[in-house]
Amino acid sequence: MKKFRSTPLIVISILLAATILAACQMKPTPPPTIDPLDSIRTAAARTVEALTTQIVATEQAAQTQTAAYQAPTELPQPSETEQVLTPENPSDPTTPNPEQSTTPTGSRACDLAGFVEESIPDGTQFTPGSSFTKTWKLTNEGTCTWTTDYDVVFVGGTSMNTPASQPISDKAVAPGESVLISMPVTAPNSAGTYRAEFKLRNAEEVIFAFRNPEHTFWVEIQVRGDQLNLADSYCSAEWTNGTDKLHCPGQPEDSGGFVYSDNTPLLENGAKDDETALWLGLPGSNDSYLKGTYPAMLIPNNAKFTTILGCKKGNLGCDVEFSLTYQDGSGALQEVESWREMHNGEFQKINVDLSSLGGRQVKIVLIVRSLGSSSGDVIHLLKPMIQP
């Protein structure tokens, strides 16, 4: 006991070093023993505990401060695919409209035509050198007005003396409006099938036509050097009842008169034929008439006109006069010959010499007049031919 009391500082230093070393090695403090220096060791332990607590608190504060000022995590950027507007996205203003998907390359989407009807059906027969007018009815299905600077242009085939271009109309054609486009045509001098194709051209000289940019509108004819069947080319003629122009082909119920062809006609005597017949029906009024003017045609040398004339079977009141006439240029009508036809169960065979017209270009005109009441006045011309 005297030894420890004589060196108290040494003993305290040793104990303090041992205590700090134990704390650093994270070893549990040995159980207290009854020792006269217990109070000194306890004070030393408290000192170490206070220092440790301060160190731990300082580290935790530093960690907390670091966490508080940590830069926010970078948000994910959209991928390249997410940034591109696809055609399926309806909000994309550049997405093509399905109606514009076939717009011709280079043309404005607002320029678009629609086909309505035409005169002179494909395959209509003409003699060499015949002159006629082809008409189409088109609708402006776009959103741009067709001004007088818009043209019809020849784009392929045989031109048949049609102009290389001509205005669509002499007035503007607004969207939704229709226009009649008429084109002068001259049949070639050689026999064969000919076709001239056309499109439209806007004021910027860009070609366009229909929804399918490959489509055109055209005139297609058959030139016959030896003979011409007027029943196969009847819609090339202009038909009128004296007041109104008739639609071709017509319908039997048309009260203003009609004309149409029939490939299996039933003749007045009840016989059924396999040749083409032309049916002519007069308007339902007294002293009415029907006239068909064919385009100017070159009449072959030594030509003749042949047909079989009769009334419609069962139309007992049929009583008409049929005349074959012609027009040279814009001159007066000249009658070749005329025939009276009544319903009597028989028909007439007609064979007329046209040699006086050989080599001349004239318009053939067919005229039917009622003799009295026109009720039931319907006649047939079976295979009406102009041939050598």
PAKOL-236856 format. One record per residue (C-alpha): residue in one letter; x, y, z. Coordinates in pm, whole numbers, plus 32768, in hexadecimal, padded with zeros to 4 digits. Layout:
N
A | X | Y | Z
...
// end
This chain:
388
M | 8000 | 8000 | 8000
K | 8116 | 80F6 | 804F
K | 81B4 | 80B1 | 7EF9
F | 807D | 8120 | 7E36
R | 804C | 8250 | 7F12
S | 81B2 | 82BF | 7EE0
T | 8182 | 82BE | 7D62
P | 8017 | 8325 | 7D25
L | 805B | 83DD | 7BDB
I | 8101 | 82B3 | 7B3F
V | 7FE4 | 81D1 | 7BA2
I | 7EDC | 82C2 | 7B1E
S | 7F94 | 82E8 | 79D0
I | 7FAA | 8171 | 79A4
L | 7E3B | 813F | 79F3
L | 7DCF | 8254 | 7907
A | 7EA0 | 81C8 | 77E6
A | 7E13 | 806E | 7821
T | 7CAF | 80F3 | 7822
I | 7CDB | 81B7 | 76DB
L | 7D7E | 8089 | 7636
A | 7C5B | 7FB0 | 769E
A | 7B5C | 80A9 | 7615
C | 7C0F | 80C0 | 74C6
Q | 7C11 | 7F46 | 74A5
M | 7A96 | 7F47 | 74E6
K | 7AC4 | 7E4B | 7601
P | 79C4 | 7E48 | 7717
T | 7A26 | 7EED | 7858
P | 7A83 | 7DE5 | 7955
P | 7993 | 7DBF | 7A74
P | 79DF | 7EAE | 7B8E
T | 7AA1 | 7E33 | 7CB0
I | 7AB9 | 7EBB | 7E06
D | 7BE9 | 7F89 | 7DEB
P | 7C5D | 80B9 | 7EAC
L | 7CA1 | 8165 | 7D5D
D | 7B3F | 811E | 7CD8
S | 7ADB | 828A | 7CE4
I | 7C0A | 82ED | 7C13
R | 7BC5 | 81E0 | 7B0B
T | 7A58 | 8246 | 7AFD
A | 7AB4 | 83B0 | 7AB9
A | 7BA9 | 8347 | 79AC
A | 7A9F | 826C | 7907
R | 79A6 | 838A | 7906
T | 7AA9 | 8467 | 7865
V | 7AE6 | 8367 | 7751
E | 796B | 8334 | 7721
A | 7937 | 84A9 | 76FA
L | 7A4D | 84C2 | 75FB
T | 79C1 | 8396 | 7537
T | 7860 | 8424 | 753C
Q | 78E0 | 8571 | 74B8
I | 799F | 84C5 | 739D
V | 7870 | 83F4 | 7338
A | 778A | 8526 | 7340
T | 787D | 85EA | 7268
E | 788A | 84D4 | 7163
Q | 770D | 84B7 | 715C
A | 76EA | 8630 | 712E
A | 77E0 | 862A | 7011
Q | 7721 | 850D | 6F6B
T | 75D8 | 85C5 | 6F98
Q | 7665 | 8702 | 6EFF
T | 76F4 | 8641 | 6DD7
A | 75A3 | 859C | 6D9B
A | 74F1 | 86EC | 6DAE
Y | 75CC | 8784 | 6C9F
Q | 75E1 | 8651 | 6BBC
A | 7591 | 86A5 | 6A4B
P | 7441 | 861F | 69DD
T | 7444 | 84E5 | 690D
E | 743B | 8539 | 6792
L | 72E3 | 84FC | 66F9
P | 72D5 | 83F4 | 65E2
Q | 72DB | 8490 | 648A
P | 71DB | 841E | 6386
S | 7265 | 8329 | 628C
E | 728B | 8383 | 611F
T | 715A | 82B2 | 60C9
E | 7085 | 8372 | 61C2
Q | 70ED | 84BE | 612B
V | 7080 | 8466 | 5FC3
L | 6F15 | 84A3 | 5F5F
T | 6E9D | 836F | 5EA9
P | 6D87 | 8363 | 5DA1
E | 6CAA | 82B5 | 5EA0
N | 6CB1 | 83EE | 5F79
P | 6B72 | 84B0 | 5F1D
S | 6BFF | 85F1 | 5FB0
D | 6D18 | 85F9 | 5EB1
P | 6CBB | 870C | 5DBB
T | 6D9A | 8675 | 5CAF
T | 6CEF | 8523 | 5CB1
P | 6C69 | 84EB | 5B50
N | 6AF1 | 84D1 | 5B2A
P | 6A89 | 8383 | 5A8E
E | 69D1 | 8449 | 5983
Q | 6B1C | 84EC | 5927
S | 6BED | 83B1 | 592F
T | 6BD5 | 838D | 57B6
T | 6C06 | 84FB | 5761
P | 6CEB | 8511 | 5630
T | 6E52 | 8565 | 5688
G | 6E93 | 86D7 | 565D
S | 6D29 | 8741 | 5649
R | 6C6C | 8804 | 574C
A | 6B89 | 8734 | 5827
C | 6A73 | 882E | 57EB
D | 6A67 | 87D9 | 5676
L | 698D | 86A6 | 563F
A | 688B | 8640 | 553A
G | 676B | 854A | 553B
F | 66D0 | 84A4 | 5409
V | 6556 | 84C0 | 53D8
E | 64FA | 845E | 5272
E | 655B | 847D | 5104
S | 64D0 | 8480 | 4FA5
I | 652F | 838E | 4E8F
P | 6572 | 8240 | 4F3D
D | 66BB | 818A | 4F08
G | 66C7 | 80C0 | 4DC6
T | 65D2 | 819E | 4D08
Q | 6601 | 816C | 4B92
F | 665D | 8281 | 4AA0
T | 66BB | 828E | 4936
P | 6815 | 8316 | 48DD
G | 6835 | 848E | 4904
S | 66F5 | 84B4 | 49D1
S | 66EB | 85EC | 4AA9
F | 6630 | 85F3 | 4BF1
T | 6635 | 8682 | 4D51
K | 667F | 85B5 | 4E88
T | 65F7 | 8638 | 4FD4
W | 664F | 85D8 | 513B
K | 65A7 | 864B | 5278
L | 669E | 8672 | 5397
T | 6673 | 86EC | 54FD
N | 676A | 87BD | 55C2
E | 679D | 86D9 | 56F0
G | 68C3 | 87A1 | 577A
T | 68CE | 88DB | 584D
C | 696B | 89C4 | 574B
T | 689C | 8A7F | 564A
W | 68E7 | 8A28 | 54E0
T | 6923 | 8B7E | 544C
T | 6925 | 8BD3 | 52DB
D | 6A9D | 8B90 | 52E8
Y | 6A59 | 8A1B | 5319
D | 6A72 | 8947 | 51DC
V | 6A1D | 87F7 | 5145
V | 6B5A | 875F | 50B1
F | 6B9A | 863B | 4FC4
V | 6C7F | 8540 | 5073
G | 6C89 | 8409 | 4F99
G | 6C02 | 8330 | 4E81
T | 6B9D | 83B0 | 4D2B
S | 6B3B | 851D | 4D3A
M | 6A3D | 8504 | 4C1C
N | 6A6C | 8678 | 4BDA
T | 6A06 | 86D6 | 4D3C
P | 6AB5 | 880E | 4DC6
A | 6BEC | 87DD | 4E98
S | 6B3F | 88AB | 4FA5
Q | 6A08 | 897B | 4FD6
P | 6967 | 8A2D | 5101
I | 688B | 8956 | 51E0
S | 6780 | 8A62 | 51D4
D | 674D | 8BD0 | 5185
K | 66EA | 8C0A | 52F1
A | 676A | 8B99 | 5444
V | 66FB | 8A45 | 54CB
A | 66DD | 8A4D | 5646
P | 670C | 891A | 5725
G | 65DA | 8839 | 5709
E | 656E | 88C7 | 55B8
S | 6565 | 8802 | 5472
V | 65D4 | 886A | 5318
L | 659D | 87EB | 51B6
I | 66E0 | 87C9 | 50F3
S | 66B0 | 87A9 | 4F7A
M | 67CA | 874A | 4E8E
P | 67C4 | 874C | 4D0E
V | 683A | 8601 | 4C7B
T | 6882 | 8589 | 4B1A
A | 688F | 8413 | 4AD4
P | 69CE | 839D | 4A23
N | 69BE | 833F | 48B5
S | 6A27 | 81D6 | 48EE
A | 6951 | 80C3 | 4986
G | 69A3 | 805E | 4AE9
T | 6966 | 80AA | 4C59
Y | 69E5 | 81F6 | 4CD9
R | 69F6 | 8298 | 4E2F
A | 6A5C | 83F3 | 4EA7
E | 6A97 | 8428 | 501E
F | 6A81 | 8569 | 50E7
K | 6AC4 | 85FB | 523F
L | 6A9F | 874F | 52E2
R | 6BA8 | 8857 | 5328
N | 6B99 | 8968 | 5430
A | 6C0F | 8AD0 | 541A
E | 6D6C | 8A67 | 5492
E | 6D7A | 8972 | 536B
V | 6D67 | 8841 | 544E
I | 6CAE | 8718 | 53B6
F | 6B98 | 8672 | 5480
A | 6A55 | 85B0 | 5453
F | 69B5 | 84AD | 5537
R | 69FD | 840A | 5689
N | 6ACC | 8305 | 55D4
P | 6BD7 | 83E1 | 5533
E | 6C06 | 82E2 | 541B
H | 6A9F | 8304 | 539F
T | 6A41 | 83DB | 5274
F | 6902 | 8428 | 51B6
W | 68F5 | 83DB | 5044
V | 6842 | 83B5 | 4EF9
E | 6858 | 825D | 4E54
I | 67C1 | 8212 | 4D00
Q | 67C3 | 8109 | 4BF3
V | 67FE | 817E | 4A90
R | 6756 | 80A2 | 4989
G | 67D4 | 80CB | 4828
D | 66D3 | 7FE7 | 478A
Q | 658B | 8012 | 4846
L | 64E5 | 80C7 | 4967
N | 63D0 | 803E | 4A45
L | 6303 | 816A | 4ABA
A | 6275 | 8097 | 4BD7
D | 63D5 | 8068 | 4C63
S | 6425 | 81DC | 4C54
Y | 62CF | 8272 | 4CA3
C | 6346 | 832C | 4DDA
S | 643B | 83EC | 4D02
A | 6307 | 8493 | 4C6D
E | 624D | 85B5 | 4D0A
W | 60E2 | 8555 | 4D49
T | 5FCE | 8652 | 4D7A
N | 5E51 | 865E | 4D81
G | 5E51 | 87BD | 4CF1
T | 5E46 | 885C | 4E4A
D | 5F3B | 879E | 4F27
K | 607A | 86DE | 4EF0
L | 6048 | 8571 | 4F4C
H | 6129 | 84A7 | 502F
C | 61DD | 8388 | 4F85
P | 6199 | 8271 | 4FBF
G | 6033 | 82B4 | 5021
Q | 5F29 | 81E3 | 50CF
P | 5DDA | 8164 | 5042
E | 5D19 | 8225 | 514B
D | 5DB1 | 8378 | 50EC
S | 5C81 | 844D | 5094
G | 5D4F | 8545 | 4FC8
G | 5DBF | 8433 | 4ED9
F | 5EDE | 833D | 4EE2
V | 5FE5 | 827E | 4E21
Y | 60A1 | 8143 | 4E88
S | 6139 | 800B | 4DEB
D | 60D2 | 7EA1 | 4E18
N | 61A8 | 7D71 | 4DC6
T | 6084 | 7C79 | 4DCE
P | 5F5D | 7D3C | 4D3F
L | 5DFD | 7CB4 | 4D15
L | 5D83 | 7D2A | 4BC1
E | 5C29 | 7D93 | 4B56
N | 5BD9 | 7C3E | 4AC3
G | 5C39 | 7B91 | 4C09
A | 5D8B | 7B16 | 4B91
K | 5EB2 | 7B38 | 4C7E
D | 5FF4 | 7BA7 | 4BDA
D | 6163 | 7B9F | 4C47
E | 61CA | 7CDE | 4B8F
T | 61D7 | 7E2E | 4C3F
A | 609C | 7EFF | 4C1D
L | 606C | 8070 | 4C60
W | 5F23 | 80C1 | 4D11
L | 5E8E | 821C | 4CDD
G | 5D68 | 828F | 4DB3
L | 5CAB | 83D2 | 4D72
P | 5C37 | 84C8 | 4E7D
G | 5AD1 | 849D | 4EF6
S | 5A33 | 85B7 | 4E2E
N | 598E | 85E3 | 4CDC
D | 5A68 | 8626 | 4BAB
S | 5BA5 | 85F2 | 4C76
Y | 5CF0 | 8593 | 4BE3
L | 5E4B | 8512 | 4C39
K | 5F90 | 8570 | 4B8C
G | 60EC | 84DE | 4BA8
T | 6214 | 8596 | 4B0A
Y | 6351 | 84C8 | 4AE2
P | 64AB | 856B | 4AD6
A | 652F | 85BE | 497E
M | 65B1 | 8482 | 48DA
L | 6663 | 842A | 479B
I | 6570 | 8365 | 46C4
P | 661D | 8244 | 460D
N | 6609 | 8235 | 4496
N | 64E2 | 816A | 4411
A | 644E | 8166 | 456E
K | 62EA | 8108 | 45C7
F | 6209 | 811D | 46F8
T | 615F | 7FDC | 4768
T | 6079 | 7F83 | 488A
I | 5F36 | 7ED1 | 48EA
L | 5E22 | 7FC1 | 4959
G | 5CFE | 7F58 | 4A33
C | 5C1B | 7FBB | 4B55
K | 5C38 | 7F2E | 4CB2
K | 5B78 | 7DE8 | 4CCE
G | 5A21 | 7E1D | 4D68
N | 5A20 | 7F9B | 4D38
L | 58EB | 7F97 | 4C57
G | 58D2 | 8113 | 4C44
C | 5A2D | 813C | 4BB1
D | 5A23 | 821C | 4A7B
V | 5B5D | 82E2 | 4A21
E | 5C31 | 836F | 490A
F | 5DA2 | 831C | 490C
S | 5E92 | 83F5 | 4841
L | 6000 | 83CC | 47E6
T | 609B | 8525 | 47B7
Y | 61F4 | 85C2 | 47BC
Q | 6296 | 8715 | 47FC
D | 63C4 | 8797 | 4743
G | 6482 | 887D | 482D
S | 638F | 8974 | 48C6
G | 62A3 | 896E | 479D
A | 6135 | 890A | 4795
L | 60C2 | 87A4 | 47C4
Q | 60A8 | 86D9 | 4685
E | 5FBC | 85AF | 467A
V | 6039 | 8470 | 45D8
E | 5EF5 | 83AB | 45FC
S | 5DD4 | 8374 | 46F0
W | 5CEE | 8250 | 474B
R | 5BA3 | 822C | 4800
E | 5B8E | 8116 | 4900
M | 5A4F | 8096 | 49A4
H | 5A13 | 7F71 | 4A8E
N | 599C | 7E5D | 49A6
G | 5A66 | 7D30 | 4A1A
E | 5B6D | 7D67 | 490D
F | 5CAD | 7E30 | 48E4
Q | 5D5E | 7EE0 | 47C6
K | 5EB5 | 7E97 | 4738
I | 5F64 | 7FD8 | 46D4
N | 6084 | 7FEF | 45DD
V | 60DC | 8150 | 4569
D | 61F1 | 81B7 | 4479
L | 62DF | 82BE | 450B
S | 63D7 | 82C3 | 43EC
S | 6388 | 8434 | 43B1
L | 6423 | 847A | 4507
G | 6557 | 839F | 44CE
G | 669A | 844C | 4537
R | 65DF | 8567 | 45E4
Q | 65E4 | 85B5 | 4755
V | 647D | 85EB | 47C6
K | 63A1 | 85C3 | 48FA
I | 62A5 | 84A9 | 48E6
V | 615A | 850F | 4988
L | 6043 | 841B | 49E8
I | 5EE6 | 84AB | 4A1D
V | 5DA8 | 8406 | 4A9B
R | 5C5A | 84C3 | 4A91
S | 5B0E | 8453 | 4B20
L | 59E5 | 8452 | 4A35
G | 58CC | 84BF | 4B1A
S | 58D7 | 8445 | 4C81
S | 5A2D | 83D6 | 4CF9
S | 59A0 | 82DB | 4DEF
G | 5A5E | 8197 | 4DB7
D | 5B47 | 822D | 4CB1
V | 5C7E | 8159 | 4CED
I | 5D46 | 80D1 | 4BC7
H | 5E7B | 7FFD | 4B95
L | 5F99 | 8020 | 4A9D
L | 603B | 7EC9 | 4A8D
K | 61AD | 7EDD | 4A36
P | 61AA | 8037 | 4992
M | 62E5 | 8033 | 48BD
I | 63A7 | 811A | 47D9
Q | 6487 | 803B | 4708
P | 6514 | 800F | 45A9
// end
